Amino acid sequence: MTIFYELFDSLYVNLTNRCPCSCDFCIRSHGDQIKESGSLWLTREPTVEEICADFDLWQKKPDFSKFKAIVFCGYGEPLERIDEVVEVCRYLKSKCDLPIRVNTNGLADLIHKRPTAQQLEGLVDTVSISLNAPTAEEYDSLCHPVFGKAAFGGMLDFARSCKEYVPHVVFTVVDTIGPEAVEKCREIASSLVVDYRVRTYIDQY
């Protein structure tokens, strides 16, 4: 079971395979791993204790100092397990000074049917939210959320809430959505006063 894996200059955390979206561009449709991660499909979800124990093993490696951040992003939506994310973050903060980022679809409030952003306060340094479309209709068509067109507004509301509790909030899009949509999404990010990043789509890992 792959929990932590290395990607670029960060240590990534794979907590769940559950996700309320089925995005057309999702890397999960291309295979079961990213670079040398090993299979990210989980036979079961790891416990908090297992996650922390696996981190301890990674921290003991001689080259652990090369990592610049810890990122919650596996083969599922990490905030499906927001309570466990919070517990693990507390442990990570007690063990090292690396900044923590959560890569999310921003649908945590809809998943849990309650406000969730405040739980991240003091634990998560960056929340990176996949915006990926400029309208509810386009988002629904591209990402196929189980919440339908309500997902888009829920995601924007989550971003607004995160600004109150998390130091750095950023919207991201994949460049395959086209230049017009990319610019419209940039305008949304600007209107919410959050950072914006265009990701290059990679179909082979």
Phi and psi restraints in degrees (value plus and minus 20) as a CYANA .aco file:
   2 THR   PHI    -108.9   -68.9
   2 THR   PSI      94.9   134.9
   3 ILE   PHI    -121.5   -81.5
   3 ILE   PSI     -83.0   -43.0
   4 PHE   PHI    -117.4   -77.4
   4 PHE   PSI     122.4   162.4
   5 TYR   PHI    -168.0  -128.0
   5 TYR   PSI     135.8   175.8
   6 GLU   PHI    -114.2   -74.2
   6 GLU   PSI     114.8   154.8
   7 LEU   PHI    -167.4  -127.4
   7 LEU   PSI     103.3   143.3
   8 PHE   PHI      35.7    75.7
   8 PHE   PSI    -141.8  -101.8
   9 ASP   PHI    -129.3   -89.3
   9 ASP   PSI       1.5    41.5
  10 SER   PHI    -146.6  -106.6
  10 SER   PSI     141.4   181.4
  11 LEU   PHI    -126.2   -86.2
  11 LEU   PSI      97.9   137.9
  12 TYR   PHI    -118.1   -78.1
  12 TYR   PSI     131.6   171.6
  13 VAL   PHI    -139.5   -99.5
  13 VAL   PSI     104.4   144.4
  14 ASN   PHI    -129.2   -89.2
  14 ASN   PSI      83.1   123.1
  15 LEU   PHI    -124.0   -84.0
  15 LEU   PSI     -46.6    -6.6
  16 THR   PHI    -177.9  -137.9
  16 THR   PSI     137.1   177.1
  17 ASN   PHI    -125.5   -85.5
  17 ASN   PSI     -19.9    20.1
  18 ARG   PHI     -94.2   -54.2
  18 ARG   PSI     122.3   162.3
  19 CYS   PHI    -178.9  -138.9
  19 CYS   PSI     117.1   157.1
  20 PRO   PHI    -101.9   -61.9
  20 PRO   PSI     -19.9    20.1
  21 CYS   PHI    -136.6   -96.6
  21 CYS   PSI     141.4   181.4
  22 SER   PHI    -157.7  -117.7
  22 SER   PSI      51.4    91.4
  23 CYS   PHI     -86.6   -46.6
  23 CYS   PSI     121.3   161.3
  24 ASP   PHI     -78.9   -38.9
  24 ASP   PSI     -51.0   -11.0
  25 PHE   PHI    -118.8   -78.8
  25 PHE   PSI     -12.0    28.0
  26 CYS   PHI     -81.3   -41.3
  26 CYS   PSI     113.7   153.7
  27 ILE   PHI     -86.2   -46.2
  27 ILE   PSI     -37.5     2.5
  28 ARG   PHI     -84.4   -44.4
  28 ARG   PSI     -40.5    -0.5
  29 SER   PHI     -99.7   -59.7
  29 SER   PSI     -25.0    15.0
  30 HIS   PHI    -126.4   -86.4
  30 HIS   PSI     -27.0    13.0
  31 GLY   PHI     139.9   179.9
  31 GLY   PSI    -192.8  -152.8
  32 ASP   PHI    -130.9   -90.9
  32 ASP   PSI     -12.1    27.9
  33 GLN   PHI    -170.7  -130.7
  33 GLN   PSI     145.9   185.9
  34 ILE   PHI    -139.8   -99.8
  34 ILE   PSI      98.1   138.1
  35 LYS   PHI      31.6    71.6
  35 LYS   PSI    -139.4   -99.4
  36 GLU   PHI    -123.9   -83.9
  36 GLU   PSI       8.7    48.7
  37 SER   PHI     -87.5   -47.5
  37 SER   PSI     -45.9    -5.9
  38 GLY   PHI      63.3   103.3
  38 GLY   PSI     149.2   189.2
  39 SER   PHI     -81.2   -41.2
  39 SER   PSI     109.8   149.8
  40 LEU   PHI    -118.9   -78.9
  40 LEU   PSI     -17.9    22.1
  41 TRP   PHI     -98.9   -58.9
  41 TRP   PSI     104.5   144.5
  42 LEU   PHI    -116.2   -76.2
  42 LEU   PSI     114.2   154.2
  43 THR   PHI     -94.9   -54.9
  43 THR   PSI     -43.6    -3.6
  44 ARG   PHI    -178.8  -138.8
  44 ARG   PSI     142.3   182.3
  45 GLU   PHI    -100.8   -60.8
  45 GLU   PSI     111.6   151.6
  46 PRO   PHI     -88.2   -48.2
  46 PRO   PSI     128.4   168.4
  47 THR   PHI     -96.3   -56.3
  47 THR   PSI     145.0   185.0
  48 VAL   PHI     -78.3   -38.3
  48 VAL   PSI     -61.1   -21.1
  49 GLU   PHI     -83.0   -43.0
  49 GLU   PSI     -60.9   -20.9
  50 GLU   PHI     -86.7   -46.7
  50 GLU   PSI     -59.0   -19.0
  51 ILE   PHI     -83.8   -43.8
  51 ILE   PSI     -66.3   -26.3
  52 CYS   PHI     -85.5   -45.5
  52 CYS   PSI     -59.1   -19.1
  53 ALA   PHI     -85.4   -45.4
  53 ALA   PSI     -58.5   -18.5
  54 ASP   PHI     -87.2   -47.2
  54 ASP   PSI     -57.8   -17.8
  55 PHE   PHI     -81.9   -41.9
  55 PHE   PSI     -61.7   -21.7
  56 ASP   PHI     -77.1   -37.1
  56 ASP   PSI     -58.8   -18.8
  57 LEU   PHI     -85.3   -45.3
  57 LEU   PSI     -63.0   -23.0
  58 TRP   PHI     -84.9   -44.9
  58 TRP   PSI     -58.7   -18.7
  59 GLN   PHI     -87.2   -47.2
  59 GLN   PSI     -43.0    -3.0
  60 LYS   PHI    -100.8   -60.8
  60 LYS   PSI     -31.2     8.8
  61 LYS   PHI     -89.2   -49.2
  61 LYS   PSI     122.3   162.3
  62 PRO   PHI     -78.7   -38.7
  62 PRO   PSI     -49.9    -9.9
  63 ASP   PHI    -118.5   -78.5
  63 ASP   PSI      -2.8    37.2
  64 PHE   PHI     -78.6   -38.6
  64 PHE   PSI     -49.4    -9.4
  65 SER   PHI     -84.5   -44.5
  65 SER   PSI     -34.1     5.9
  66 LYS   PHI     -93.1   -53.1
  66 LYS   PSI     -38.2     1.8
  67 PHE   PHI     -95.8   -55.8
  67 PHE   PSI     118.2   158.2
  68 LYS   PHI    -123.3   -83.3
  68 LYS   PSI     -34.1     5.9
  69 ALA   PHI    -184.7  -144.7
  69 ALA   PSI     142.5   182.5
  70 ILE   PHI    -133.1   -93.1
  70 ILE   PSI     110.9   150.9
  71 VAL   PHI    -145.7  -105.7
  71 VAL   PSI     102.2   142.2
  72 PHE   PHI    -102.0   -62.0
  72 PHE   PSI      81.8   121.8
  73 CYS   PHI    -188.0  -148.0
  73 CYS   PSI      84.0   124.0
  74 GLY   PHI    -143.8  -103.8
  74 GLY   PSI    -156.8  -116.8
  75 TYR   PHI    -120.6   -80.6
  75 TYR   PSI      26.0    66.0
  76 GLY   PHI    -197.1  -157.1
  76 GLY   PSI     158.6   198.6
  77 GLU   PHI    -106.5   -66.5
  77 GLU   PSI      90.7   130.7
  78 PRO   PHI     -79.3   -39.3
  78 PRO   PSI     -52.2   -12.2
  79 LEU   PHI     -99.9   -59.9
  79 LEU   PSI     -17.3    22.7
  80 GLU   PHI     -77.8   -37.8
  80 GLU   PSI     -48.8    -8.8
  81 ARG   PHI    -137.6   -97.6
  81 ARG   PSI      33.6    73.6
  82 ILE   PHI     -81.9   -41.9
  82 ILE   PSI     -56.1   -16.1
  83 ASP   PHI     -84.3   -44.3
  83 ASP   PSI     -59.7   -19.7
  84 GLU   PHI     -90.3   -50.3
  84 GLU   PSI     -57.1   -17.1
  85 VAL   PHI     -77.9   -37.9
  85 VAL   PSI     -64.6   -24.6
  86 VAL   PHI     -81.4   -41.4
  86 VAL   PSI     -66.2   -26.2
  87 GLU   PHI     -80.8   -40.8
  87 GLU   PSI     -65.5   -25.5
  88 VAL   PHI     -85.6   -45.6
  88 VAL   PSI     -60.8   -20.8
  89 CYS   PHI     -79.9   -39.9
  89 CYS   PSI     -61.7   -21.7
  90 ARG   PHI     -79.1   -39.1
  90 ARG   PSI     -62.7   -22.7
  91 TYR   PHI     -85.4   -45.4
  91 TYR   PSI     -65.4   -25.4
  92 LEU   PHI     -81.5   -41.5
  92 LEU   PSI     -61.8   -21.8
  93 LYS   PHI     -83.9   -43.9
  93 LYS   PSI     -48.4    -8.4
  94 SER   PHI     -99.6   -59.6
  94 SER   PSI     -35.7     4.3
  95 LYS   PHI    -126.9   -86.9
  95 LYS   PSI     -43.3    -3.3
  96 CYS   PHI    -176.7  -136.7
  96 CYS   PSI     149.8   189.8
  97 ASP   PHI    -123.5   -83.5
  97 ASP   PSI      -9.0    31.0
  98 LEU   PHI     -87.4   -47.4
  98 LEU   PSI     118.4   158.4
  99 PRO   PHI     -86.3   -46.3
  99 PRO   PSI     130.1   170.1
 100 ILE   PHI    -134.9   -94.9
 100 ILE   PSI     110.1   150.1
 101 ARG   PHI    -140.3  -100.3
 101 ARG   PSI     122.4   162.4
 102 VAL   PHI    -134.1   -94.1
 102 VAL   PSI     100.5   140.5
 103 ASN   PHI    -111.6   -71.6
 103 ASN   PSI     100.2   140.2
 104 THR   PHI    -161.8  -121.8
 104 THR   PSI     138.4   178.4
 105 ASN   PHI    -104.6   -64.6
 105 ASN   PSI     -24.1    15.9
 106 GLY   PHI      58.0    98.0
 106 GLY   PSI      -2.9    37.1
 107 LEU   PHI    -125.1   -85.1
 107 LEU   PSI      -1.9    38.1
 108 ALA   PHI     -79.4   -39.4
 108 ALA   PSI     -59.9   -19.9
 109 ASP   PHI     -83.3   -43.3
 109 ASP   PSI     -58.9   -18.9
 110 LEU   PHI     -91.5   -51.5
 110 LEU   PSI     -56.9   -16.9
 111 ILE   PHI     -82.0   -42.0
 111 ILE   PSI     -65.7   -25.7
 112 HIS   PHI    -118.2   -78.2
 112 HIS   PSI     -24.6    15.4
 113 LYS   PHI      39.5    79.5
 113 LYS   PSI      18.7    58.7
 114 ARG   PHI    -185.2  -145.2
 114 ARG   PSI     140.2   180.2
 115 PRO   PHI     -85.9   -45.9
 115 PRO   PSI     117.9   157.9
 116 THR   PHI    -144.7  -104.7
 116 THR   PSI     -38.9     1.1
 117 ALA   PHI     -79.2   -39.2
 117 ALA   PSI     -55.4   -15.4
 118 GLN   PHI     -82.0   -42.0
 118 GLN   PSI     -46.0    -6.0
 119 GLN   PHI     -83.1   -43.1
 119 GLN   PSI     -41.7    -1.7
 120 LEU   PHI    -107.1   -67.1
 120 LEU   PSI     -28.0    12.0
 121 GLU   PHI     -80.1   -40.1
 121 GLU   PSI     109.8   149.8
 122 GLY   PHI      57.9    97.9
 122 GLY   PSI     -22.1    17.9
 123 LEU   PHI    -138.7   -98.7
 123 LEU   PSI     -59.4   -19.4
 124 VAL   PHI    -127.0   -87.0
 124 VAL   PSI     109.9   149.9
 125 ASP   PHI    -108.9   -68.9
 125 ASP   PSI     -52.4   -12.4
 126 THR   PHI    -159.6  -119.6
 126 THR   PSI     114.2   154.2
 127 VAL   PHI    -132.8   -92.8
 127 VAL   PSI      99.5   139.5
 128 SER   PHI    -127.0   -87.0
 128 SER   PSI      95.2   135.2
 129 ILE   PHI    -128.2   -88.2
 129 ILE   PSI     108.5   148.5
 130 SER   PHI     -98.3   -58.3
 130 SER   PSI      82.2   122.2
 131 LEU   PHI     -97.9   -57.9
 131 LEU   PSI     -81.8   -41.8
 132 ASN   PHI      48.4    88.4
 132 ASN   PSI     -29.4    10.6
 133 ALA   PHI    -180.8  -140.8
 133 ALA   PSI     130.4   170.4
 134 PRO   PHI    -109.8   -69.8
 134 PRO   PSI     -29.5    10.5
 135 THR   PHI    -157.4  -117.4
 135 THR   PSI     141.4   181.4
 136 ALA   PHI     -82.2   -42.2
 136 ALA   PSI     -58.5   -18.5
 137 GLU   PHI     -86.6   -46.6
 137 GLU   PSI     -64.7   -24.7
 138 GLU   PHI     -89.1   -49.1
 138 GLU   PSI     -57.3   -17.3
 139 TYR   PHI     -83.4   -43.4
 139 TYR   PSI     -64.0   -24.0
 140 ASP   PHI     -82.3   -42.3
 140 ASP   PSI     -60.2   -20.2
 141 SER   PHI     -90.9   -50.9
 141 SER   PSI     -53.7   -13.7
 142 LEU   PHI    -107.3   -67.3
 142 LEU   PSI     -60.2   -20.2
 143 CYS   PHI    -125.1   -85.1
 143 CYS   PSI     -35.8     4.2
 144 HIS   PHI      31.1    71.1
 144 HIS   PSI      31.2    71.2
 145 PRO   PHI     -89.2   -49.2
 145 PRO   PSI     127.5   167.5
 146 VAL   PHI     -86.6   -46.6
 146 VAL   PSI     -36.8     3.2
 147 PHE   PHI    -108.3   -68.3
 147 PHE   PSI     -18.7    21.3
 148 GLY   PHI      46.4    86.4
 148 GLY   PSI    -170.1  -130.1
 149 LYS   PHI     -88.3   -48.3
 149 LYS   PSI     -36.9     3.1
 150 ALA   PHI     -86.7   -46.7
 150 ALA   PSI     -38.8     1.2
 151 ALA   PHI     -81.6   -41.6
 151 ALA   PSI     -59.3   -19.3
 152 PHE   PHI     -81.9   -41.9
 152 PHE   PSI     -69.5   -29.5
 153 GLY   PHI     -84.4   -44.4
 153 GLY   PSI     -57.1   -17.1
 154 GLY   PHI     -83.1   -43.1
 154 GLY   PSI     -58.0   -18.0
 155 MET   PHI     -86.6   -46.6
 155 MET   PSI     -61.8   -21.8
 156 LEU   PHI     -85.7   -45.7
 156 LEU   PSI     -59.7   -19.7
 157 ASP   PHI     -83.4   -43.4
 157 ASP   PSI     -58.9   -18.9
 158 PHE   PHI     -82.6   -42.6
 158 PHE   PSI     -61.5   -21.5
 159 ALA   PHI     -81.7   -41.7
 159 ALA   PSI     -63.1   -23.1
 160 ARG   PHI     -80.6   -40.6
 160 ARG   PSI     -62.2   -22.2
 161 SER   PHI     -86.0   -46.0
 161 SER   PSI     -60.4   -20.4
 162 CYS   PHI     -80.2   -40.2
 162 CYS   PSI     -52.7   -12.7
 163 LYS   PHI     -79.8   -39.8
 163 LYS   PSI     -45.4    -5.4
 164 GLU   PHI     -98.9   -58.9
 164 GLU   PSI     -43.6    -3.6
 165 TYR   PHI    -143.9  -103.9
 165 TYR   PSI     -35.7     4.3
 166 VAL   PHI    -141.0  -101.0
 166 VAL   PSI     112.3   152.3
 167 PRO   PHI     -78.7   -38.7
 167 PRO   PSI     -56.4   -16.4
 168 HIS   PHI    -152.7  -112.7
 168 HIS   PSI     101.2   141.2
 169 VAL   PHI    -141.9  -101.9
 169 VAL   PSI     113.2   153.2
 170 VAL   PHI    -157.1  -117.1
 170 VAL   PSI     118.2   158.2
 171 PHE   PHI    -113.3   -73.3
 171 PHE   PSI     122.7   162.7
 172 THR   PHI    -147.4  -107.4
 172 THR   PSI     132.8   172.8
 173 VAL   PHI    -155.6  -115.6
 173 VAL   PSI     139.2   179.2
 174 VAL   PHI    -113.8   -73.8
 174 VAL   PSI     117.2   157.2
 175 ASP   PHI     -84.9   -44.9
 175 ASP   PSI     -34.2     5.8
 176 THR   PHI     -91.2   -51.2
 176 THR   PSI     -29.0    11.0
 177 ILE   PHI     -94.6   -54.6
 177 ILE   PSI     -30.0    10.0
 178 GLY   PHI      78.8   118.8
 178 GLY   PSI     131.2   171.2
 179 PRO   PHI     -82.7   -42.7
 179 PRO   PSI     -55.7   -15.7
 180 GLU   PHI     -86.0   -46.0
 180 GLU   PSI     -65.3   -25.3
 181 ALA   PHI     -86.4   -46.4
 181 ALA   PSI     -58.0   -18.0
 182 VAL   PHI     -77.4   -37.4
 182 VAL   PSI     -63.6   -23.6
 183 GLU   PHI     -91.1   -51.1
 183 GLU   PSI     -57.1   -17.1
 184 LYS   PHI     -85.0   -45.0
 184 LYS   PSI     -58.3   -18.3
 185 CYS   PHI     -87.0   -47.0
 185 CYS   PSI     -55.7   -15.7
 186 ARG   PHI     -80.6   -40.6
 186 ARG   PSI     -58.7   -18.7
 187 GLU   PHI     -85.9   -45.9
 187 GLU   PSI     -57.8   -17.8
 188 ILE   PHI     -83.6   -43.6
 188 ILE   PSI     -66.2   -26.2
 189 ALA   PHI     -79.5   -39.5
 189 ALA   PSI     -62.6   -22.6
 190 SER   PHI     -83.6   -43.6
 190 SER   PSI     -61.0   -21.0
 191 SER   PHI     -86.3   -46.3
 191 SER   PSI     -49.1    -9.1
 192 LEU   PHI    -112.8   -72.8
 192 LEU   PSI     -22.9    17.1
 193 VAL   PHI      37.1    77.1
 193 VAL   PSI      31.4    71.4
 194 VAL   PHI    -144.3  -104.3
 194 VAL   PSI     138.5   178.5
 195 ASP   PHI     -88.9   -48.9
 195 ASP   PSI     146.2   186.2
 196 TYR   PHI    -163.4  -123.4
 196 TYR   PSI     116.7   156.7
 197 ARG   PHI    -161.3  -121.3
 197 ARG   PSI     113.8   153.8
 198 VAL   PHI    -117.6   -77.6
 198 VAL   PSI      99.5   139.5
 199 ARG   PHI    -112.3   -72.3
 199 ARG   PSI     119.5   159.5
 200 THR   PHI    -100.5   -60.5
 200 THR   PSI     106.6   146.6
 201 TYR   PHI     -91.7   -51.7
 201 TYR   PSI     109.6   149.6
 202 ILE   PHI    -144.3  -104.3
 202 ILE   PSI     100.3   140.3
 203 ASP   PHI    -118.8   -78.8
 203 ASP   PSI     -21.2    18.8
 204 GLN   PHI    -151.5  -111.5
 204 GLN   PSI     109.0   149.0
